[in-house]
Amino acid sequence: MPSQFFGLNIAYTGLVASNASLNTTANNISNVEKEGYSRQETVTQSADALRVFAKYGCAGAGVETLAVQRLKDEYYDVRYRNNNSNCGEFDVKSIYMKSIENYFTDDEYTTGFNTLFNNMFSGLEEVMKNAGDTTFKQAFVKDASSLTSYFNSMYDSLQTLQKDTNAEIKATADRINAYASQIATLTKQINVIEIGGGTANELRDERDLIVDKLSELVTVTAQESRVVDDNNPDRETGATNYVVKIAGGDILVKNYDYNELVCTARNANAKVNQTDADGLYDLKWSNGIPFDLNNASMGGKLRGLIDVRDGNNSEYFHGMVANPLKTIDVEEAGGTKVTHQLVTVDVDASYLKDINKCTIAESGSIRLGENQFCYDSFNFCYDEATDKYTYEFVISDGTLNNMAVPNSACGKEASIGLDNGYQGIPYYMAQMSEWIRDFSQNFNEILTQQDSVDEHGNHGINLFVAEDKATNKQLDMTDYSPADFTGSYTISSRDNYYYKLTAGSFAVDKTIDMDASYLATHTVQSDGQDKYDIVEQLIDLQTNKDKMSFRGCSSSEFLQCVLADVALNANSANVFKAKYEDLGTEINNMRLSVSSVDNDEEAANLVKFQNAYVLASKMMSTFNEIYNRLILETGV
């Protein structure tokens, strides 16, 4: 026969369950505006029925209150974080591509390339009409200086933008480290609580929120697994292993430990591109293992920043190390000769077969096989007999390299920089350099053609030169002439030639800038100073694609070519940003439908659990009366 107090115990379990549900509802309502909070519910189940040794067999024993759990859907968490990484990437690209687009703008409000280029050739037409008047020559030279100043300004602007992305990369790495530290700390706190039998719902919400924020910076995956007691696998230890990976597989957090990303500024000997700003950061883990900046799985803002800072449209230096390795004696400062290794690299890519498209730094760092080596200079070589193009790198001495290039590097790949398919800042810098070199070379060759003369009877000199802004020293591009490229040839990166010319060094020769009478306008065959055969040829350079072609267009169409790239990338970034934002809103709504707190729903729960609590209380009052009658009024 069951105990007469059995019913009181059943009513008590109902009272406990209702009270727990009321407390949970109150907690949900209190946290309705808290970011990252997941709605909680009380988990109950019917208590095991008891054998009462009566005809009806078993009697229900009330309700058991098991736990207070969060309402979460891991599927939506994964989708949200993946989409958040895409949003972060294209948000960055949208912002920076808009800036680049603004730099190249040429309209009624902004004076850009088209205006300055057309002004320069309009000045040439005035020179042609007044070939004997130095005043018009001087006006043309000023227009030419305006064009060079435009490219100088573009160079400075893009370098500043590259420095901004570089600084943001460091800030992003610092935020990733901060999030990693918080996740590791929270994981420890969660395990301490749950090993003791508690449930750390609020701490889990906080950890999930940090992982959500981390996903905007870089692609992230989080995995939690139960810690098993080897001696008793079925026993619940309460502890869990929590691992967070970023960029497709690199471990950021493993339980209570985390790895930090370290930013290391490249020194002058580790420069990748000729036009790169100084001090660009490489990333590595705190244990010294490099962080792969070319990881296709990286995602997030970090991916967008790397693409904008380093994107070269896959036009990076790469080839095969030729056999055998050589040596070369190089004259150092003071006249002493030092023997250096000379590494020859065979190249096949079409853009590496034109020195005017060369983007590698004069001195920098090259990967040969498995190792990285500093080099002091390089030679660009063409062998007419084999129709092969090669680069010869003068490897730095032991002060910069801790080992010599081994023979095992022969036959292996050589590379400088990364194969980044995005059209970022290095790509636009390379486009400007290529146009400037081609245009200057063709313009100067017309000015200095055979029999060209200026007003003083001197042979014509180059108008466009390279200028070192720091030293104010100019290079006049005269180490080579067209005749030097009729067979096999070698061009050194240290030579006074068009490789030295970039948007940052583009300048007008000081002699002509100070006195335009040194500008050649005709050849000796002309009948006097008023003839303008050279000027006619220069004007033809503006639109004649046979004299100069840039990406299949004339010299005047440079801006259209580059703006087409910028506009396409900017539009693509905006489209993808909008797409992923809309998708993110949809995913988040689905996610919130499961885990967010709804005031109306909680209000209904409040009434429901209040009624249940009142009924359980009445049940206890009823049983109290029964026991009073049984104990006090029933005779013994």
C-alpha positions in Angstrom: 0.0 0.0 0.0 1.5 3.4 -0.9 2.3 6.0 1.7 -0.5 8.4 2.7 2.0 11.2 2.1 2.7 10.1 -1.6 0.3 12.6 -3.0 1.9 15.5 -1.1 5.2 14.6 -2.7 3.7 14.5 -6.1 2.2 18.0 -5.6 5.6 19.2 -4.3 7.3 18.1 -7.6 4.8 20.1 -9.6 5.4 23.1 -7.4 9.2 22.8 -7.9 8.8 22.4 -11.7 6.4 25.4 -12.0 8.7 27.5 -9.8 11.7 26.6 -12.0 9.8 27.4 -15.2 8.7 30.8 -13.7 12.3 31.6 -12.8 13.4 30.7 -16.3 10.7 32.9 -17.8 11.7 35.8 -15.6 15.4 35.3 -16.7 14.3 35.3 -20.4 12.3 38.5 -20.0 15.2 40.2 -18.1 17.7 39.4 -20.9 15.4 40.2 -23.9 17.7 43.0 -25.1 21.0 41.3 -24.2 23.1 40.7 -27.3 23.8 37.1 -27.9 21.4 35.8 -25.3 19.7 32.5 -26.1 16.2 31.8 -24.8 16.2 29.2 -22.1 13.6 26.6 -21.1 13.2 24.3 -18.2 13.5 20.6 -19.1 11.1 18.3 -17.2 10.0 14.7 -17.5 7.5 12.5 -15.8 9.1 10.8 -12.7 9.4 7.0 -12.9 6.1 5.4 -11.8 6.2 3.4 -8.5 4.9 -0.1 -7.8 2.2 0.4 -5.1 1.2 -3.2 -4.7 -2.4 -2.4 -5.6 -4.7 -3.8 -8.3 -4.0 -0.8 -10.5 -0.3 -1.7 -10.5 1.8 1.5 -10.6 1.2 5.1 -9.7 2.7 8.2 -11.2 5.3 9.9 -9.0 5.0 13.4 -10.3 7.5 15.4 -12.4 11.2 15.6 -12.4 13.0 18.9 -13.2 16.1 18.0 -15.1 17.8 21.1 -16.3 17.5 24.6 -17.7 18.8 24.5 -21.3 19.5 27.0 -24.1 17.5 26.8 -27.3 20.1 26.8 -30.1 20.3 25.3 -33.6 23.9 24.5 -34.5 23.0 24.3 -38.2 22.0 28.0 -38.3 25.1 28.9 -36.2 27.4 27.4 -38.9 25.5 29.0 -41.7 25.5 32.4 -40.0 29.2 32.3 -39.3 30.1 31.2 -42.9 28.0 34.0 -44.3 29.3 36.5 -41.8 32.9 35.8 -43.1 31.7 36.5 -46.7 30.1 39.7 -45.5 33.3 40.8 -43.8 35.4 40.1 -46.8 33.3 42.0 -49.3 32.6 44.9 -47.0 36.3 45.6 -46.9 36.7 45.2 -50.6 33.7 47.5 -51.2 35.2 50.3 -49.1 38.7 50.2 -50.5 37.7 49.7 -54.1 35.5 52.8 -53.8 38.5 54.7 -52.6 40.6 53.5 -55.6 37.8 54.4 -58.0 37.7 57.9 -56.5 41.4 58.3 -57.0 41.1 57.6 -60.8 38.1 59.8 -61.2 38.2 62.5 -64.0 35.1 64.6 -64.2 33.9 68.2 -64.0 34.8 68.3 -60.3 38.1 66.4 -60.4 41.0 66.9 -62.7 42.3 63.5 -63.7 44.4 61.6 -66.3 42.2 62.4 -69.4 42.1 66.1 -68.7 45.9 66.4 -68.1 46.8 64.1 -70.9 44.7 66.0 -73.4 46.0 69.3 -72.1 49.5 68.1 -72.8 48.8 67.2 -76.4 46.8 70.4 -76.9 50.0 72.1 -75.8 52.0 70.1 -78.3 49.6 71.3 -81.0 50.3 74.9 -80.0 54.0 74.2 -80.2 53.5 72.9 -83.7 51.7 76.1 -84.7 54.5 78.2 -83.1 57.5 75.9 -83.3 60.0 78.8 -83.1 58.4 80.3 -79.9 59.9 79.0 -76.7 56.9 80.4 -74.7 54.6 77.7 -76.1 57.3 75.0 -75.5 57.4 76.1 -71.9 53.6 75.9 -71.6 53.8 72.3 -73.0 56.5 71.4 -70.5 54.4 72.6 -67.6 51.5 70.5 -68.9 53.9 67.5 -69.0 54.9 68.3 -65.4 51.3 68.3 -64.4 50.9 64.8 -65.9 53.9 63.5 -64.0 52.6 65.2 -60.8 49.3 63.4 -61.3 51.0 60.0 -61.4 53.2 61.0 -58.4 50.0 61.9 -56.5 48.3 58.6 -57.5 51.4 56.7 -56.3 51.3 58.4 -52.9 47.6 57.9 -52.6 47.8 54.2 -53.4 50.8 53.7 -51.1 48.9 55.5 -48.3 45.9 53.2 -48.9 48.2 50.2 -48.8 49.6 51.4 -45.5 46.0 51.8 -44.2 45.2 48.2 -45.2 48.4 47.1 -43.6 47.6 48.8 -40.3 44.1 47.3 -40.4 45.6 43.8 -40.9 47.5 44.3 -37.7 44.4 45.6 -35.9 42.5 42.6 -37.2 45.2 40.2 -36.0 45.1 41.8 -32.6 41.3 41.4 -32.4 41.6 37.8 -33.4 44.1 37.3 -30.6 41.9 39.1 -28.1 38.9 36.9 -29.1 41.0 33.8 -28.8 42.1 34.7 -25.2 38.4 35.4 -24.2 37.3 32.1 -25.7 40.0 30.1 -23.8 39.1 31.8 -20.6 35.4 31.2 -21.0 35.9 27.6 -21.8 37.8 27.1 -18.6 35.0 28.8 -16.6 32.4 26.7 -18.3 34.1 23.5 -17.5 34.7 24.5 -13.9 31.0 25.1 -13.5 29.7 22.1 -15.4 32.1 19.6 -13.9 30.6 20.6 -10.5 27.1 19.7 -11.9 26.0 23.2 -12.9 25.0 24.5 -16.4 26.8 27.6 -17.6 24.2 28.8 -20.1 25.1 32.5 -19.9 28.8 31.8 -20.3 28.1 29.6 -23.3 26.1 32.4 -24.8 29.0 34.8 -24.3 31.4 32.4 -25.9 29.1 31.8 -28.9 28.8 35.6 -29.4 32.6 36.0 -29.5 32.8 33.2 -32.1 30.2 35.0 -34.1 32.2 38.2 -34.0 35.4 36.3 -34.8 33.7 34.9 -37.9 33.5 38.4 -39.4 37.3 38.7 -39.3 38.2 35.2 -40.6 36.5 31.9 -41.5 36.0 30.0 -38.3 34.7 26.6 -37.2 34.0 25.6 -33.6 33.7 22.0 -32.4 32.8 20.8 -28.9 33.1 17.2 -27.7 32.4 15.4 -24.5 35.4 14.4 -22.2 35.1 10.6 -21.7 36.2 8.7 -18.6 38.4 5.9 -20.0 37.5 3.7 -17.0 33.8 4.3 -17.3 32.8 5.7 -20.7 29.1 6.0 -19.8 29.8 8.3 -16.8 29.0 12.0 -17.4 32.1 13.9 -16.5 30.6 17.3 -17.2 33.7 18.5 -19.0 34.0 19.2 -22.7 36.8 19.8 -25.2 36.3 23.0 -27.2 38.4 23.6 -30.4 38.2 26.7 -32.6 39.9 26.6 -36.0 40.4 29.5 -38.4 41.3 29.8 -42.1 40.2 26.3 -43.0 42.1 24.3 -40.3 44.6 26.3 -38.3 43.9 25.8 -34.6 43.3 29.1 -32.8 41.9 27.8 -29.5 42.2 24.3 -28.0 40.4 24.2 -24.6 42.3 26.6 -22.3 45.2 27.2 -24.6 45.3 29.5 -27.7 47.7 30.5 -30.4 48.5 34.2 -31.2 49.0 35.8 -34.6 52.2 37.8 -34.7 52.7 40.6 -37.2 56.3 41.0 -38.5 57.1 44.1 -40.6 59.1 43.3 -43.7 62.5 45.0 -43.8 63.9 46.5 -47.0 65.5 43.2 -48.0 62.2 41.4 -47.9 60.2 43.7 -50.2 58.0 41.9 -52.7 56.8 44.6 -55.2 58.9 47.5 -56.5 56.1 49.9 -55.5 55.2 48.4 -52.1 55.1 50.6 -49.1 57.8 50.0 -46.5 57.1 47.8 -43.5 54.2 45.7 -44.8 53.3 42.9 -42.4 53.7 39.2 -42.7 51.8 37.0 -40.3 53.0 34.0 -38.4 51.9 32.1 -35.3 53.5 32.7 -32.0 55.3 29.3 -32.2 57.1 30.6 -35.4 55.0 28.7 -38.0 54.1 31.0 -40.9 50.5 31.9 -41.4 49.5 31.3 -45.0 48.3 34.6 -46.4 47.4 32.9 -49.7 45.0 30.4 -48.0 41.9 30.3 -50.1 39.9 29.2 -47.0 40.8 32.3 -45.0 37.7 34.5 -45.6 36.5 37.4 -43.5 37.9 40.9 -43.3 41.4 39.5 -43.1 40.9 37.9 -46.6 39.6 41.2 -48.0 42.5 43.2 -46.5 45.1 40.8 -47.9 43.5 40.9 -51.3 43.4 44.7 -51.5 47.0 45.0 -50.1 48.7 42.2 -52.1 46.3 41.5 -55.0 48.4 41.2 -58.2 46.0 39.6 -60.6 48.1 36.4 -60.4 51.0 38.3 -62.1 53.7 37.4 -59.6 57.2 36.4 -60.3 57.7 32.6 -60.7 59.9 30.3 -62.6 62.4 27.3 -62.4 65.9 27.5 -60.9 68.3 26.7 -63.7 71.3 24.4 -63.3 74.1 25.0 -62.5 74.4 27.8 -59.9 77.0 30.4 -60.8 79.1 33.1 -59.0 79.8 36.7 -59.9 82.3 39.3 -58.6 80.4 42.5 -57.6 82.2 45.7 -56.9 81.1 47.0 -53.5 81.4 50.5 -52.0 85.1 51.4 -51.6 86.0 49.5 -54.8 86.5 46.1 -53.3 85.1 43.1 -55.2 83.0 40.5 -53.4 82.0 37.2 -54.8 78.2 36.5 -54.8 76.1 33.5 -55.9 74.3 34.2 -59.1 71.0 32.2 -59.5 69.4 32.0 -62.9 65.6 31.5 -63.1 63.9 30.5 -66.3 60.5 32.1 -66.9 57.6 31.3 -69.2 54.8 33.8 -68.2 54.3 36.4 -71.0 54.2 39.3 -68.5 57.7 38.3 -67.2 59.2 38.6 -70.7 58.8 42.4 -70.8 61.0 44.5 -68.6 58.4 47.3 -68.8 56.0 45.0 -67.0 58.5 44.0 -64.3 57.2 44.6 -60.8 59.7 42.9 -58.5 61.9 45.1 -56.2 65.4 45.9 -57.2 66.6 44.2 -54.0 64.3 41.9 -52.0 63.6 38.4 -51.1 63.1 35.3 -53.3 62.1 31.8 -52.5 64.3 29.2 -54.1 63.0 25.7 -53.5 62.2 25.4 -49.9 64.2 28.4 -48.6 64.0 32.2 -48.7 67.0 34.2 -49.7 67.7 37.9 -50.0 69.1 39.3 -53.2 70.9 42.6 -53.9 70.0 43.1 -57.6 68.9 41.2 -60.7 69.5 41.0 -64.4 66.8 40.6 -67.1 68.2 38.5 -69.9 67.2 37.4 -73.4 69.0 34.7 -75.4 68.2 35.1 -79.1 69.6 31.7 -80.0 67.2 29.8 -77.7 64.5 32.5 -77.6 64.5 32.2 -73.8 64.0 34.8 -71.1 65.7 34.5 -67.8 66.3 36.5 -64.6 69.7 36.4 -62.8 69.6 37.2 -59.1 72.7 38.4 -57.3 72.3 36.6 -53.9 73.2 38.7 -50.8 76.2 37.8 -48.7 76.1 36.1 -45.3 75.1 39.2 -43.4 71.5 38.8 -44.9 71.4 35.1 -45.6 72.3 32.5 -43.0 73.1 29.9 -45.6 74.2 29.6 -49.3 71.8 28.6 -52.0 72.2 24.7 -52.1 72.6 22.8 -55.4 69.4 21.0 -54.4 67.4 24.2 -55.3 68.2 23.6 -59.0 65.2 22.4 -60.9 62.8 23.6 -58.2 60.4 26.5 -58.3 61.5 30.1 -57.6 59.0 32.7 -56.6 58.6 36.2 -55.2 55.4 37.1 -53.4 52.1 35.2 -53.7 49.8 34.2 -56.5 46.9 36.5 -55.5 44.3 36.6 -58.2 42.6 39.7 -56.9 43.2 43.1 -58.6 44.5 45.0 -55.6 46.8 47.9 -55.1 49.9 46.2 -56.5 48.0 45.5 -59.7 47.0 49.1 -60.2 50.5 50.2 -59.4 51.8 47.8 -62.0 49.4 49.1 -64.6 50.6 52.7 -64.0 54.2 51.6 -64.2 53.7 49.7 -67.5 51.9 52.6 -69.1 54.4 55.2 -67.9 57.4 53.1 -69.1 55.9 52.4 -72.5 54.7 56.0 -73.1 58.0 57.5 -71.8 60.1 55.2 -73.9 58.2 55.9 -77.1 58.0 59.6 -76.4 61.7 59.9 -75.6 62.8 57.8 -78.6 61.0 60.3 -80.9 62.6 63.2 -79.2 66.1 61.7 -79.4 65.8 60.1 -82.8 68.7 60.4 -85.3 69.4 64.1 -86.3 67.0 65.6 -83.7 68.1 69.1 -82.6 67.0 71.7 -80.1 67.2 75.5 -80.5 70.9 75.4 -79.5 71.8 72.9 -82.2 72.3 70.1 -79.6 71.0 66.6 -80.1 67.6 66.1 -78.4 67.4 64.8 -74.9 64.8 62.8 -73.1 61.8 64.6 -71.6 60.6 62.0 -69.2 63.0 60.7 -66.6 63.0 58.9 -63.2 63.6 60.9 -60.1 64.5 59.8 -56.6 62.3 62.0 -54.5 64.4 61.6 -51.5 67.7 62.7 -53.1 66.2 64.8 -55.9 68.6 62.9 -58.3 67.4 62.1 -61.8 68.1 59.2 -64.1 67.7 60.1 -67.8 67.1 56.5 -69.1 70.2 56.6 -71.4 72.0 53.4 -70.6 70.4 51.6 -73.5 69.3 52.6 -77.0 67.0 50.7 -79.4 70.0 49.3 -81.1 71.0 47.4 -77.9 67.9 45.1 -78.3 68.6 43.7 -81.7 69.9 40.4 -80.5 70.7 38.8 -77.1 70.9 41.3 -74.3 71.0 41.8 -70.5 69.5 44.7 -68.5 70.6 45.1 -64.9 68.1 46.4 -62.3 70.8 48.9 -61.3 71.1 50.4 -64.8 69.8 53.8 -65.8 66.8 52.5 -67.7 63.0 52.4 -67.8 62.7 49.7 -65.1 63.6 52.6 -62.6 60.5 54.5 -63.8 57.3 54.2 -61.7 54.4 56.4 -60.9 56.3 57.6 -57.9 59.5 58.5 -59.8 57.9 59.8 -63.0 59.3 63.3 -63.7 60.3 65.8 -66.4 64.0 66.4 -67.1 65.2 69.4 -65.0 67.1 70.9 -67.9 64.0 71.1 -70.1 61.9 72.1 -67.2 64.1 75.1 -66.5 64.6 76.0 -70.1 62.2 74.7 -72.7 64.5 75.7 -75.6 66.3 72.4 -75.0 63.2 70.5 -76.1 63.8 69.2 -79.6 61.0 69.9 -82.1 62.6 69.0 -85.5 65.4 67.2 -87.2 68.4 68.6 -89.1 66.6 67.6 -92.4 63.9 70.2 -91.6 64.2 73.6 -93.1 64.8 75.7 -90.1 63.7 76.1 -86.5 60.0 76.7 -87.4 59.6 73.2 -88.8 57.9 70.6 -86.5 58.4 67.1 -87.9 59.2 65.7 -84.4 56.2 67.4 -82.9 54.0 65.8 -85.5 55.3 62.4 -84.6 54.7 63.1 -80.9 51.1 64.2 -81.5 50.6 61.0 -83.5 51.7 59.0 -80.4 48.4 60.0 -78.7 46.1 57.9 -80.8 48.3 55.7 -83.0 48.2 52.2 -81.6 51.0 51.1 -84.0 53.4 53.5 -82.2 52.1 52.6 -78.7 49.6 50.1 -77.6 48.5 49.6 -74.0 46.3 46.5 -73.5 45.2 46.7 -77.1 44.3 50.4 -76.8 46.0 53.7 -77.7 48.0 55.6 -75.1 45.2 58.0 -74.5 42.9 55.2 -73.4 44.9 54.3 -70.3 42.2 55.6 -67.9 39.4 53.8 -69.6 41.3 50.5 -69.3 42.1 51.0 -65.6 38.7 52.4 -64.7 37.1 49.4 -66.3 39.0 47.2 -63.9 38.3 49.4 -60.9 34.6 49.8 -61.7 34.2 46.0 -62.3 35.9 45.2 -59.0 34.0 47.9 -57.1 30.6 46.8 -58.5 31.4 43.1 -57.9 32.3 43.9 -54.2 29.1 45.9 -53.8 26.9 43.2 -55.4 28.4 40.4 -53.3 28.2 42.6 -50.1 24.5 43.2 -50.7 23.9 39.6 -51.5 25.6 38.3 -48.4 23.9 40.9 -46.2 20.5 39.9 -47.5 21.3 36.2 -47.0 22.7 37.0 -43.5 19.4 38.7 -42.6 17.5 35.7 -43.7 19.7 33.3 -41.9 19.7 35.4 -38.7 15.9 35.6 -38.8 15.8 31.8 -38.9 18.4 31.6 -36.1 16.4 34.1 -34.0 13.2 32.2 -34.5 14.8 29.4 -32.5 16.9 31.2 -29.9 15.6 34.8 -29.4 13.3 35.9 -26.6 9.8 36.9 -27.7 7.9 39.1 -25.2 4.5 37.8 -26.2 5.5 34.2 -25.9 7.1 34.8 -22.6 4.0 36.6 -21.3 1.9 33.6 -22.3 4.4 31.3 -20.5 4.3 33.5 -17.4 0.5 33.0 -17.2 0.8 29.3 -18.0 3.4 28.6 -15.3 1.7 30.9 -12.8 -1.5 28.9 -13.2 0.5 25.6 -12.8 2.2 27.0 -9.7 -1.2 28.0 -8.2 -2.8 24.6 -8.9 0.2 22.8 -7.4 -0.1 25.0 -4.3 -3.8 24.2 -4.1 -3.0 20.5 -4.5 -0.7 20.8 -1.5 -3.4 22.6 0.5 -5.8 19.9 -0.3 -3.5 17.2 0.8 -2.7 19.2 4.0 -6.4 19.2 4.9 -6.6 15.4 4.2 -3.6 14.8 6.5 -5.1 17.0 9.2 -8.3 15.0 9.1 -6.4 11.8 9.0 -4.0 12.6 11.8 -6.1 14.8 14.1 -9.7 13.5 13.7 -9.3 9.9 12.9 -9.2 7.7 16.1 -6.3 5.5 16.7 
